[in-house]
Amino acid sequence: MRAIWNGTVIAESDKTVVVEGNHYFPPGSLVAKHFRENLATTACPWKGTANYFDVVVGDKVNERAAWVYKTPKEAARNITNYVAFWRGVEVRA
């Protein structure tokens, strides 16, 4: 699977985990230079607290376009530190 934004591959892996229709990419599959931490958080009743990253490609910024569960609840332990995308990031095979 590849995550693509602004014409650039920002993550690639054959070991994603699908949860609720979203592909979660292992941390080592991200192209680090395209990610900047964002202070936003949200809460999921069964996964826990999500932290966000802005996706940066060139001079373009897609705020909070990626999220991660750093310390998920037990039910979502299999996606600890895995990253998923939205806000126009295309995920495809």
C-alpha positions in Angstrom: 0.0 0.0 0.0 1.1 3.6 -0.7 -0.1 6.8 0.9 0.2 9.7 -1.6 -0.3 13.4 -1.2 0.5 16.2 -3.5 1.9 13.7 -6.0 4.4 12.4 -3.5 4.6 9.0 -1.8 4.7 9.7 1.9 4.4 6.1 3.2 4.7 2.7 1.7 4.2 -0.8 3.2 3.0 -4.3 2.5 2.3 -4.7 6.2 -0.6 -2.3 6.9 -3.3 -3.1 9.3 -6.9 -2.3 8.3 -9.2 -1.0 11.1 -12.6 0.5 10.3 -11.7 0.8 6.6 -8.4 2.7 7.2 -5.0 1.3 6.4 -2.6 1.9 9.3 1.0 2.0 8.2 3.9 0.8 10.4 6.1 3.7 11.7 9.1 2.6 9.7 7.2 2.9 6.4 6.7 6.7 6.7 9.0 9.1 4.8 9.9 11.1 8.0 10.6 14.4 6.3 7.0 14.7 5.2 5.6 14.6 8.8 5.4 17.3 11.4 3.8 16.8 14.8 0.5 18.6 15.5 -0.7 19.2 19.0 -4.3 18.2 18.2 -5.8 15.1 19.8 -9.1 13.3 19.6 -10.6 10.5 21.6 -12.1 7.2 20.3 -14.1 5.2 22.8 -12.5 1.9 22.0 -9.0 2.9 20.5 -8.1 5.7 22.9 -6.4 9.1 22.2 -5.3 9.9 18.7 -2.4 12.2 18.1 -2.0 14.0 14.7 0.7 14.9 12.2 0.6 17.5 9.5 1.7 16.2 6.1 4.3 18.5 4.4 5.3 18.2 0.8 7.3 21.0 -0.6 5.7 24.2 0.5 2.3 22.6 0.9 0.9 21.6 4.4 -2.1 19.3 5.0 -2.9 19.9 8.6 -3.8 16.9 10.8 -3.9 14.6 7.7 -2.3 11.7 9.6 -3.1 10.2 13.0 -1.5 7.7 15.4 -2.4 5.9 18.6 0.7 6.1 20.7 -0.8 4.4 23.7 -4.1 2.8 22.5 -6.5 0.9 24.6 -6.1 -2.9 24.8 -8.6 -3.5 21.9 -6.4 -1.5 19.5 -3.0 -2.6 20.7 -2.2 -4.0 17.3 -2.0 -0.5 15.8 0.3 1.1 18.4 2.3 3.8 16.6 0.9 2.9 13.2 -0.3 5.8 11.2 -3.5 6.3 9.1 -4.5 9.1 6.8 -7.4 11.2 5.6 -8.0 14.8 4.3 -7.1 14.1 0.7 -4.2 11.6 1.3 -4.8 8.8 -1.2 -4.2 5.3 0.0 -3.9 2.7 -2.8 -2.2 -0.5 -3.7 
